[in-house]
């Protein structure tokens, strides 16, 4: 009995130890589980607090329609006006000038000069004649010049006209008053007076302001011919018009014997400042052009609408050039040696007479 009780007691002790161990191990696992579960719940709670909470969508009430604001005018952008550097004549006669140089067989035009040459016929007392008219507009009085043979100041020398045209840069030119070979007279060219010895002949004055006037010896004898407003003075004549647009009749002019009769003629005409004309009448060529009398020349100048006109040297000296070419048919069948010319040059071109 005692051995059996000893065995039973031993068994109970082992069982009890195993049970205690199991309880201890189980408690440890239970504590671990509870601790892990608690930590997980705490983590999830923190995560939930940190996460952004959804907000209820709030729809704003519709705005009342706004009335359109008045459009504010933008400040106007204005460009600086381009200065108009043209002369008064360039503005006044702008329809006759061109933006660049344009030449034809019978014309020349640029921003500063316009010349057009036409051929015309006139039936006079002795028959039919051909005359050439150069209608001239200039933007500056500097375009209207005189030129001496060999470009020497008032010598008793002559040269062929075509050479003077080349040297002076003339666009249009006619023969002058045969200065230097006349008996006295008044010679003022391009603002310089070379001779002041009135000889009784009519004179023609071109002023710096573009006006042109003719005077008899009685009228200019009391004038100051050194007046600084005077640009050119020619002595030949006679004056062909009375200054109001009426041409003188033959018997109203004081015509020396050597200027009378039917001859080739050269004349200078004036309309207004900046607008002039050169006129050359061919003659002494039967079947082509016989020439005209002085009164007939005055009639031609009146028909052209000139207000002043003046007769220059004629006969074999009557010549006109345009663009370097002879425009008429002189009775000498070519150039003749002469002392001076009247010319139109284009100062915008940078060339021209140096006097």
C-alpha positions in Angstrom: 0.0 0.0 0.0 2.7 2.4 0.8 4.5 1.7 -2.4 1.4 2.3 -4.4 0.8 5.6 -2.5 4.4 6.6 -3.2 3.9 6.0 -6.9 0.6 7.9 -6.9 2.2 10.9 -5.0 5.1 11.0 -7.4 2.8 11.0 -10.4 0.7 13.8 -8.9 3.8 15.9 -8.3 5.0 15.5 -11.9 1.5 16.2 -13.2 1.3 19.2 -11.0 4.7 20.5 -12.2 3.6 20.0 -15.8 0.4 21.7 -15.2 2.1 24.6 -13.5 4.6 24.8 -16.3 1.8 24.8 -18.8 0.0 27.5 -16.9 3.1 29.6 -16.8 3.8 29.1 -20.5 0.2 29.7 -21.4 0.1 32.8 -19.2 3.3 34.1 -20.9 1.8 33.6 -24.4 -1.5 35.2 -23.2 0.4 38.2 -21.9 2.3 38.5 -25.2 -0.9 38.2 -27.2 -2.7 40.8 -25.1 0.3 43.2 -25.3 0.6 42.8 -29.1 -3.2 43.2 -29.5 -3.2 46.4 -27.4 -0.2 47.9 -29.3 -1.9 47.1 -32.6 -5.1 48.8 -31.5 -3.2 51.8 -30.3 -1.3 52.1 -33.6 -4.5 51.9 -35.6 -6.1 54.6 -33.4 -3.1 56.8 -34.0 -3.2 56.1 -37.7 -6.9 56.9 -37.8 -6.3 60.2 -36.1 -3.4 61.2 -38.4 -5.4 60.4 -41.6 -7.2 63.4 -43.2 -10.8 63.3 -42.3 -13.3 63.5 -45.2 -15.1 66.8 -45.2 -18.6 67.3 -46.4 -18.7 68.9 -49.9 -20.1 72.4 -49.5 -21.6 73.8 -52.7 -21.4 77.6 -52.8 -24.6 79.3 -53.7 -24.6 80.6 -57.3 -23.3 84.1 -57.7 -25.6 86.8 -59.0 -24.8 87.7 -62.6 -22.4 90.6 -62.6 -23.1 93.5 -64.9 -20.3 93.9 -67.5 -17.8 96.5 -66.6 -17.4 99.3 -69.0 -14.5 98.7 -71.3 -11.7 101.1 -70.4 -10.2 102.7 -73.5 -6.6 101.8 -73.9 -4.3 104.8 -74.3 -3.9 105.6 -77.9 -0.4 104.9 -79.3 0.6 107.7 -81.6 3.7 107.6 -83.7 5.9 110.6 -83.9 5.1 112.5 -87.1 7.8 112.3 -89.7 9.1 115.8 -90.2 8.4 117.2 -93.7 11.7 118.7 -94.8 10.4 119.7 -98.3 10.7 123.2 -99.4 7.5 125.3 -100.0 8.0 124.8 -103.8 8.3 121.1 -103.4 5.1 121.0 -101.5 3.3 123.4 -103.9 4.4 121.5 -107.0 4.5 118.0 -105.6 2.4 116.6 -108.4 5.3 117.4 -110.8 8.1 115.8 -108.8 8.8 112.1 -108.4 10.3 110.2 -105.5 13.3 109.2 -107.5 15.0 110.3 -110.8 12.9 109.4 -113.8 14.0 110.3 -117.4 12.4 109.9 -120.8 13.3 111.2 -124.2 11.6 114.4 -123.5 11.5 114.7 -119.7 13.4 114.6 -116.4 11.8 114.4 -112.9 13.1 113.9 -109.4 12.2 115.1 -105.9 13.6 118.5 -106.7 13.3 119.1 -110.5 10.7 118.6 -113.2 11.4 119.4 -116.9 9.2 118.4 -119.8 10.0 119.5 -123.4 7.3 119.7 -126.1 7.6 120.5 -129.8 5.1 122.9 -131.3 4.3 124.7 -134.5 3.6 128.4 -135.1 2.3 129.9 -138.3 3.6 133.5 -138.6 3.7 136.2 -141.2 6.6 134.5 -143.1 5.4 130.9 -142.8 5.5 128.0 -140.3 8.0 127.6 -137.6 8.8 124.9 -135.0 9.5 125.9 -131.4 10.4 123.9 -128.3 9.1 124.6 -124.8 10.8 123.3 -121.7 8.2 123.5 -118.9 10.3 123.8 -115.7 9.5 123.3 -112.0 12.2 123.5 -109.3 12.1 122.9 -105.6 14.8 125.5 -104.9 16.2 128.5 -106.6 19.6 126.9 -106.4 18.5 124.6 -109.3 18.3 127.6 -111.6 21.9 128.7 -112.5 24.1 130.4 -115.1 27.4 129.0 -116.4 30.3 130.7 -118.2 32.4 129.1 -120.9 35.2 127.1 -119.3 33.7 127.8 -115.9 35.8 130.9 -115.7 34.4 134.1 -114.1 33.2 136.3 -116.9 35.9 136.0 -119.5 35.6 137.1 -123.1 35.7 133.4 -124.0 33.4 131.0 -125.7 32.9 127.2 -125.8 30.7 124.7 -127.5 27.4 124.4 -125.6 27.5 120.6 -125.2 30.8 120.9 -123.2 29.2 123.5 -120.9 26.2 121.2 -120.4 28.5 118.4 -119.4 30.7 120.5 -117.1 27.8 122.1 -115.3 25.7 119.0 -114.8 22.8 120.7 -116.6 19.6 118.8 -117.0 18.0 121.4 -119.2 19.9 124.4 -120.8 19.5 127.2 -123.3 22.0 129.7 -124.6 22.3 132.9 -122.6 22.6 136.6 -123.4 26.0 136.6 -125.1 27.5 138.4 -122.1 31.1 139.5 -122.4 30.7 140.4 -126.1 28.0 143.0 -125.7 28.6 146.7 -125.3 28.3 147.3 -121.6 25.2 146.1 -119.8 24.7 144.4 -116.4 26.0 141.0 -115.7 25.1 139.4 -112.3 25.3 135.6 -112.2 24.6 133.3 -109.3 24.7 136.2 -106.9 27.9 137.8 -108.1 28.1 141.1 -110.1 30.7 141.1 -112.9 29.7 144.2 -114.8 27.4 147.1 -113.9 27.4 149.4 -116.9 23.8 149.9 -118.1 23.7 150.3 -121.9 20.1 151.3 -122.5 18.9 147.7 -123.2 16.1 146.1 -121.1 17.3 143.8 -118.3 15.8 140.7 -116.7 16.2 140.1 -113.0 15.7 136.8 -111.2 15.5 137.2 -107.4 16.4 134.7 -104.8 12.8 134.4 -103.8 12.1 133.1 -107.3 10.4 136.1 -108.8 11.4 137.4 -112.2 11.0 140.9 -113.5 12.0 142.9 -116.6 13.0 146.5 -116.5 13.7 149.2 -119.1 16.9 151.3 -118.7 14.8 154.2 -117.3 13.3 151.9 -114.7 16.5 150.3 -113.4 18.8 153.3 -113.6 17.7 154.3 -110.1 17.8 150.8 -108.8 20.4 149.3 -106.5 21.7 146.5 -108.8 23.9 145.3 -106.0 20.8 144.5 -103.9 21.5 141.2 -102.1 18.0 139.9 -103.0 19.1 139.8 -106.7 20.3 136.4 -107.9 20.7 136.8 -111.7 20.7 139.8 -114.1 20.7 139.3 -117.9 21.1 142.1 -120.5 19.9 141.5 -124.0 16.1 141.9 -124.5 13.7 143.2 -125.2 11.2 142.4 -122.5 8.3 140.6 -124.2 5.4 141.1 -121.8 4.0 143.9 -119.7 4.1 141.8 -116.4 0.3 141.1 -116.4 0.3 138.3 -119.0 -0.1 140.5 -122.1 2.5 140.1 -124.8 3.9 143.3 -126.4 3.1 144.0 -130.0 6.1 144.5 -132.4 5.7 148.3 -132.4 5.6 148.4 -128.6 9.1 147.1 -128.2 12.4 148.9 -128.7 14.0 146.5 -131.1 17.5 147.2 -132.4 17.9 146.7 -136.1 20.0 143.6 -135.7 17.3 141.9 -133.7 14.5 142.7 -136.1 13.2 140.4 -138.9 12.5 136.7 -139.0 15.1 134.7 -137.0 15.6 131.8 -134.7 14.8 132.9 -131.1 15.5 132.0 -127.5 13.4 133.3 -124.6 13.0 132.9 -120.9 9.5 132.7 -119.5 8.1 133.1 -115.9 4.8 131.9 -114.4 5.4 132.2 -110.6 8.3 131.5 -108.2 9.6 128.0 -108.9 7.8 127.7 -112.3 9.6 128.8 -115.5 10.0 127.9 -119.1 12.7 127.9 -121.7 11.6 128.5 -125.3 13.7 128.0 -128.5 12.4 128.7 -132.0 14.2 127.1 -134.9 14.6 129.2 -138.1 16.4 129.8 -141.4 15.5 126.3 -142.6 13.0 126.4 -145.4 10.6 123.5 -145.4 11.1 123.0 -141.7 11.1 126.2 -139.8 11.5 129.8 -141.1 11.8 131.7 -137.8 9.7 134.4 -136.2 9.6 138.1 -135.6 9.9 139.5 -132.1 6.2 140.3 -131.8 5.4 136.7 -132.7 7.7 135.5 -130.0 5.8 137.7 -127.5 2.5 136.2 -128.8 3.9 132.7 -128.1 4.9 133.6 -124.6 1.5 135.0 -123.9 -0.2 131.9 -125.3 1.9 129.8 -122.8 0.4 131.7 -119.9 3.6 133.5 -118.8 3.4 136.7 -116.8 6.9 137.8 -117.7 9.1 136.9 -120.6 12.5 138.0 -121.9 14.3 137.7 -125.2 17.8 136.2 -125.1 20.5 135.8 -127.8 19.1 134.1 -131.0 20.1 133.3 -134.5 22.6 130.5 -134.8 23.0 130.6 -131.0 19.4 129.4 -130.3 19.9 126.0 -128.7 18.2 123.8 -126.1 19.6 120.8 -124.4 17.8 118.1 -122.3 19.4 115.2 -120.5 22.7 115.8 -122.3 21.1 115.8 -125.8 20.4 118.6 -128.2 16.6 119.1 -128.3 16.1 121.4 -131.2 17.6 121.8 -134.7 19.8 124.9 -134.7 20.3 126.8 -138.0 24.1 126.1 -137.6 23.3 122.3 -137.8 25.0 121.7 -134.5 26.7 123.4 -131.5 28.0 126.9 -131.7 30.6 128.6 -129.6 28.8 130.8 -127.0 30.0 132.6 -123.8 27.3 131.4 -121.4 24.2 129.3 -120.8 21.1 129.3 -118.5 20.6 125.9 -117.0 18.5 123.7 -114.6 20.5 121.4 -112.4 19.4 118.9 -109.7 20.9 119.8 -106.4 19.6 116.6 -104.9 21.9 114.8 -107.3 25.0 116.3 -105.8 26.2 117.7 -109.1 25.9 121.0 -110.8 27.6 124.2 -111.6 30.2 125.3 -109.2 29.9 129.0 -109.7 
